[in-house]
Protein backbone atom coordinates (compact mmCIF):
# COMPACT_ATOMS: atom_id res chain seq x y z
CA UNK A 1 0.00 0.00 0.00
CA UNK A 2 1.31 3.43 -0.91
CA UNK A 3 2.75 5.49 1.94
CA UNK A 4 1.67 8.64 0.12
CA UNK A 5 -1.96 7.77 -0.40
CA UNK A 6 -2.82 5.98 2.86
CA UNK A 7 -2.17 6.08 6.61
CA UNK A 8 1.30 7.33 7.46
CA UNK A 9 3.91 4.92 8.80
CA UNK A 10 4.80 5.05 12.48
CA UNK A 11 7.81 7.08 13.49
CA UNK A 12 11.04 5.16 13.52
CA UNK A 13 12.62 3.38 16.42
CA UNK A 14 15.12 5.26 18.56
CA UNK A 15 18.71 5.45 17.45
CA UNK A 16 21.23 3.88 19.77
CA UNK A 17 24.94 3.63 20.13
CA UNK A 18 27.75 5.82 21.41
CA UNK A 19 30.20 8.26 19.94
CA UNK A 20 33.12 6.73 18.15
CA UNK A 21 36.59 8.00 18.98
CA UNK A 22 37.34 11.14 16.98
CA UNK A 23 40.53 11.52 14.96
CA UNK A 24 42.79 14.45 15.73
CA UNK A 25 41.30 17.75 14.59
CA UNK A 26 43.81 19.86 12.71
CA UNK A 27 44.29 23.50 13.60
CA UNK A 28 42.02 25.05 10.94
CA UNK A 29 39.01 23.07 12.20
CA UNK A 30 39.74 23.26 15.92
CA UNK A 31 36.62 24.03 17.89
CA UNK A 32 34.32 22.14 15.56
CA UNK A 33 32.64 19.08 17.00
CA UNK A 34 33.00 15.63 15.52
CA UNK A 35 29.32 15.19 14.77
CA UNK A 36 26.43 13.60 16.59
CA UNK A 37 26.99 9.94 17.48
CA UNK A 38 25.81 7.79 14.59
CA UNK A 39 23.35 5.06 15.52
CA UNK A 40 24.45 1.46 15.94
CA UNK A 41 23.36 0.94 12.33
CA UNK A 42 25.99 3.52 11.37
CA UNK A 43 26.49 3.80 7.65
CA UNK A 44 24.13 0.84 7.21
CA UNK A 45 21.12 2.78 8.53
CA UNK A 46 18.61 2.33 5.74
CA UNK A 47 17.66 5.37 3.69
CA UNK A 48 14.20 6.77 4.33
CA UNK A 49 14.69 8.91 1.23
CA UNK A 50 17.00 8.71 -1.76
CA UNK A 51 17.97 11.44 -4.20
CA UNK A 52 19.26 10.20 -7.55
CA UNK A 53 20.64 12.65 -10.14
CA UNK A 54 18.27 15.38 -8.94
CA UNK A 55 18.22 18.71 -10.76
CA UNK A 56 15.87 21.58 -9.92
CA UNK A 57 14.77 24.18 -12.46
CA UNK A 58 13.04 27.53 -12.14
CA UNK A 59 11.71 28.07 -15.62
CA UNK A 60 14.69 27.52 -17.92
CA UNK A 61 17.23 28.16 -15.16
CA UNK A 62 18.87 25.05 -13.71
CA UNK A 63 19.36 26.06 -10.07
CA UNK A 64 20.78 22.73 -8.89
CA UNK A 65 22.34 19.97 -10.98
CA UNK A 66 22.81 16.23 -10.49
CA UNK A 67 22.43 15.68 -6.73
CA UNK A 68 22.66 12.07 -5.51
CA UNK A 69 22.58 11.26 -1.79
CA UNK A 70 20.63 9.25 0.81
CA UNK A 71 18.64 10.53 3.79
CA UNK A 72 19.14 7.92 6.48
CA UNK A 73 16.67 6.64 9.06
CA UNK A 74 16.71 8.39 12.46
CA UNK A 75 19.81 10.38 11.55
CA UNK A 76 20.36 14.13 11.21
CA UNK A 77 21.69 15.17 7.81
CA UNK A 78 23.10 18.68 7.50
CA UNK A 79 23.36 20.63 4.26
CA UNK A 80 26.10 23.26 4.27
CA UNK A 81 27.60 25.57 1.68
CA UNK A 82 27.82 29.21 0.61
CA UNK A 83 24.76 31.30 -0.20
CA UNK A 84 23.28 30.53 -3.58
CA UNK A 85 24.57 26.96 -3.78
CA UNK A 86 21.09 25.42 -3.86
CA UNK A 87 20.92 23.69 -0.50
CA UNK A 88 17.55 25.26 0.46
CA UNK A 89 16.25 24.51 -3.03
CA UNK A 90 17.14 20.85 -2.57
CA UNK A 91 15.61 20.83 0.92
CA UNK A 92 12.31 22.22 -0.39
CA UNK A 93 12.26 19.62 -3.13
CA UNK A 94 12.17 16.87 -0.49
CA UNK A 95 8.52 17.59 0.35
CA UNK A 96 7.50 19.33 -2.86
CA UNK A 97 7.41 22.82 -1.40
CA UNK A 98 8.92 23.97 -4.69
CA UNK A 99 5.62 23.04 -6.33
CA UNK A 100 4.27 26.29 -4.90
CA UNK A 101 6.73 28.33 -7.02
CA UNK A 102 5.58 29.07 -10.57
CA UNK A 103 7.81 27.40 -13.15
CA UNK A 104 9.64 25.14 -10.69
CA UNK A 105 10.23 21.54 -11.71
CA UNK A 106 12.41 18.64 -10.59
CA UNK A 107 14.28 16.18 -12.79
CA UNK A 108 15.79 12.93 -11.56
CA UNK A 109 14.34 10.85 -8.74
CA UNK A 110 13.45 11.57 -5.12
CA UNK A 111 12.02 8.54 -3.35
CA UNK A 112 10.42 8.09 0.06
CA UNK A 113 10.40 4.44 1.09
CA UNK A 114 11.22 3.65 -2.55
CA UNK A 115 8.20 5.55 -3.89
CA UNK A 116 8.84 8.49 -6.22
CA UNK A 117 7.36 11.53 -4.45
CA UNK A 118 6.93 13.23 -7.83
CA UNK A 119 5.02 10.27 -9.27
CA UNK A 120 1.86 10.95 -11.26
CA UNK A 121 -0.50 9.54 -8.61
CA UNK A 122 1.22 11.03 -5.57
CA UNK A 123 -0.67 13.64 -3.53
CA UNK A 124 1.72 16.46 -2.50
CA UNK A 125 -0.39 17.09 0.60
CA UNK A 126 0.25 13.52 1.71
CA UNK A 127 3.94 14.01 0.98
CA UNK A 128 3.99 17.01 3.32
CA UNK A 129 2.17 15.08 6.04
CA UNK A 130 4.93 12.49 6.04
CA UNK A 131 7.73 15.00 5.47
CA UNK A 132 7.19 18.15 7.56
CA UNK A 133 8.94 21.52 7.34
CA UNK A 134 10.22 24.03 9.91
CA UNK A 135 11.10 27.36 8.32
CA UNK A 136 13.92 29.84 8.82
CA UNK A 137 11.85 32.37 10.76
CA UNK A 138 9.34 31.22 13.37
CA UNK A 139 5.89 31.49 11.81
CA UNK A 140 3.23 30.67 14.42
CA UNK A 141 -0.35 31.20 13.33
CA UNK A 142 -2.19 34.17 14.89
CA UNK A 143 -3.93 31.73 17.18
CA UNK A 144 -3.52 30.45 20.71
CA UNK A 145 -0.64 28.15 21.58
CA UNK A 146 -3.15 25.31 21.85
CA UNK A 147 -4.78 26.02 18.49
CA UNK A 148 -1.40 26.31 16.76
CA UNK A 149 -0.56 22.74 17.73
CA UNK A 150 -4.10 21.38 17.29
CA UNK A 151 -4.46 22.87 13.80
CA UNK A 152 -3.00 19.94 11.86
CA UNK A 153 -4.67 17.17 13.88
CA UNK A 154 -8.02 18.92 13.40
CA UNK A 155 -7.46 18.92 9.64
CA UNK A 156 -6.71 15.21 9.95
CA UNK A 157 -10.10 14.66 11.57
CA UNK A 158 -9.32 14.68 15.29
CA UNK A 159 -12.35 16.38 16.86
CA UNK A 160 -12.72 15.11 20.42
CA UNK A 161 -11.33 17.54 22.96
CA UNK A 162 -9.73 14.80 25.06
CA UNK A 163 -7.85 13.47 22.03
CA UNK A 164 -6.74 16.95 21.01
CA UNK A 165 -5.60 17.69 24.56
CA UNK A 166 -3.41 14.59 24.49
CA UNK A 167 -1.96 15.39 21.06
CA UNK A 168 -1.19 18.98 22.08
CA UNK A 169 0.50 17.93 25.32
CA UNK A 170 2.53 15.22 23.60
CA UNK A 171 3.67 17.56 20.82
CA UNK A 172 4.59 20.40 23.18
CA UNK A 173 6.41 17.92 25.41
CA UNK A 174 8.22 16.52 22.39
CA UNK A 175 9.26 20.05 21.45
CA UNK A 176 10.55 20.73 24.99
CA UNK A 177 7.99 23.51 25.45
CA UNK A 178 5.22 22.01 27.59
CA UNK A 179 6.62 23.00 30.98
CA UNK A 180 6.99 26.61 29.81
CA UNK A 181 3.49 27.03 28.37
CA UNK A 182 1.20 24.48 30.02
CA UNK A 183 -0.44 27.17 32.16
CA UNK A 184 -1.03 29.61 29.29
CA UNK A 185 -2.24 27.49 26.38
CA UNK A 186 -4.89 30.09 25.51
CA UNK A 187 -2.22 32.77 25.06
CA UNK A 188 -1.37 33.77 21.49
CA UNK A 189 1.60 31.95 20.02
CA UNK A 190 2.81 35.35 18.82
CA UNK A 191 3.36 36.39 22.47
CA UNK A 192 6.15 33.85 22.94
CA UNK A 193 9.85 34.64 22.61
CA UNK A 194 11.57 33.88 19.31
CA UNK A 195 13.05 30.64 20.57
CA UNK A 196 9.75 29.53 22.06
CA UNK A 197 7.97 30.39 18.81
CA UNK A 198 10.37 28.17 16.87
CA UNK A 199 9.80 25.30 19.28
CA UNK A 200 6.06 25.91 18.95
CA UNK A 201 6.46 25.55 15.18
CA UNK A 202 8.34 22.30 15.75
CA UNK A 203 5.52 21.12 18.02
CA UNK A 204 3.00 22.04 15.31
CA UNK A 205 5.02 19.98 12.84
CA UNK A 206 5.33 16.85 14.97
CA UNK A 207 1.67 17.00 16.05
CA UNK A 208 0.71 15.39 12.73
CA UNK A 209 3.33 12.68 13.25
CA UNK A 210 5.58 13.02 10.20
CA UNK A 211 8.47 10.64 9.75
CA UNK A 212 10.89 13.20 8.31
CA UNK A 213 11.39 16.80 9.50
CA UNK A 214 13.03 19.35 7.22
CA UNK A 215 14.56 22.41 8.90
CA UNK A 216 15.62 25.42 6.82
CA UNK A 217 18.11 27.38 8.94
CA UNK A 218 15.87 27.02 12.02
CA UNK A 219 18.21 28.94 14.33
CA UNK A 220 19.28 31.82 12.08
CA UNK A 221 16.90 34.27 13.77
CA UNK A 222 17.57 33.05 17.33
CA UNK A 223 20.00 34.12 20.04
CA UNK A 224 22.69 31.68 21.27
CA UNK A 225 20.65 30.45 24.26
CA UNK A 226 17.56 29.78 22.14
CA UNK A 227 19.79 28.16 19.51
CA UNK A 228 21.23 25.81 22.10
CA UNK A 229 17.75 24.72 23.17
CA UNK A 230 16.72 24.01 19.58
CA UNK A 231 19.93 22.06 18.96
CA UNK A 232 19.32 19.96 22.08
CA UNK A 233 15.78 19.40 20.85
CA UNK A 234 16.96 18.25 17.42
CA UNK A 235 19.27 15.75 19.04
CA UNK A 236 16.38 14.28 21.06
CA UNK A 237 13.97 14.33 18.12
CA UNK A 238 16.37 12.19 16.10
CA UNK A 239 15.47 9.27 18.36
CA UNK A 240 12.08 9.16 16.64
CA UNK A 241 12.39 11.25 13.49
CA UNK A 242 14.67 11.60 10.50
CA UNK A 243 15.90 15.21 10.25
CA UNK A 244 17.43 17.22 7.42
CA UNK A 245 18.77 20.67 8.32
CA UNK A 246 20.12 23.49 6.16
CA UNK A 247 22.55 25.68 8.08
CA UNK A 248 25.17 28.34 7.43
CA UNK A 249 26.59 27.62 10.90
CA UNK A 250 29.30 25.01 10.42
CA UNK A 251 29.78 24.59 14.16
CA UNK A 252 26.09 23.74 14.39
CA UNK A 253 26.35 21.19 11.58
CA UNK A 254 29.36 19.63 13.30
CA UNK A 255 27.61 19.50 16.67
CA UNK A 256 24.21 18.09 15.78
CA UNK A 257 24.43 16.10 12.55
CA UNK A 258 25.34 12.52 11.79
CA UNK A 259 25.88 13.15 8.07
CA UNK A 260 26.84 16.29 6.18
CA UNK A 261 26.46 17.26 2.54
CA UNK A 262 28.54 20.13 1.19
CA UNK A 263 27.14 22.12 -1.73
CA UNK A 264 28.77 24.84 -3.79
CA UNK A 265 27.95 26.91 -6.86
CA UNK A 266 29.72 26.21 -10.14
CA UNK A 267 29.80 27.91 -13.53
CA UNK A 268 29.71 25.49 -16.46
CA UNK A 269 31.37 25.86 -19.87
CA UNK A 270 28.36 27.81 -21.13
CA UNK A 271 28.75 30.35 -18.32
CA UNK A 272 25.65 29.13 -16.47
CA UNK A 273 25.80 29.09 -12.66
CA UNK A 274 24.18 26.22 -10.76
CA UNK A 275 24.44 24.47 -7.41
CA UNK A 276 26.26 21.15 -7.09
CA UNK A 277 26.74 18.60 -4.35
CA UNK A 278 30.49 18.34 -3.80
CA UNK A 279 30.65 15.75 -1.02
CA UNK A 280 28.38 13.70 1.24
CA UNK A 281 29.78 11.70 4.14
CA UNK A 282 29.75 11.04 7.86
CA UNK A 283 29.97 14.41 9.62
CA UNK A 284 33.09 13.45 11.52
CA UNK A 285 34.89 12.68 8.27
CA UNK A 286 33.64 15.82 6.51
CA UNK A 287 34.98 18.04 9.30
CA UNK A 288 38.25 16.24 9.98
CA UNK A 289 39.31 14.50 6.79
CA UNK A 290 37.17 15.52 3.80
CA UNK A 291 37.76 13.80 0.48
CA UNK A 292 37.42 16.95 -1.62
CA UNK A 293 39.78 19.93 -1.47
CA UNK A 294 36.83 22.28 -2.03
CA UNK A 295 35.18 20.93 1.12
CA UNK A 296 38.31 21.52 3.18
CA UNK A 297 38.71 25.01 1.73
CA UNK A 298 35.15 25.93 2.72
CA UNK A 299 35.32 24.43 6.20
CA UNK A 300 38.64 26.11 6.94
CA UNK A 301 37.43 29.48 5.67
CA UNK A 302 39.58 29.69 2.56
CA UNK A 303 36.50 30.47 0.48
CA UNK A 304 32.72 30.95 0.87
Secondary structure, 3 states (H helix, E strand, C coil): CCCCCCCCCCCCCCCCCCCCCCCCCCHHHCCCCCCCCCCCCHHHCCEEEEEEEEEEEECCEEEEEEEEEEEECCCEEEEEECCCCCHHHHHHHCCCHHHHCCCEEEEEEEEECCEECCCCCCCHHHHHHHEEEECCCCCCCCCEHHHHHHHHHHHCCCCCHHHHHHHHHHHHHHCCCHHHHCCCCCCEHHHCCHHHHHHHHHHHHHCCCCCEEEEECCCCCCCHHHHHHHHHHHHHHCCCCEEEEECCCHHHHHHHCCEEEEEEEEECCCCCEEEEEEEEEEHHHHHHCCCCHHHHHHHCCCCC
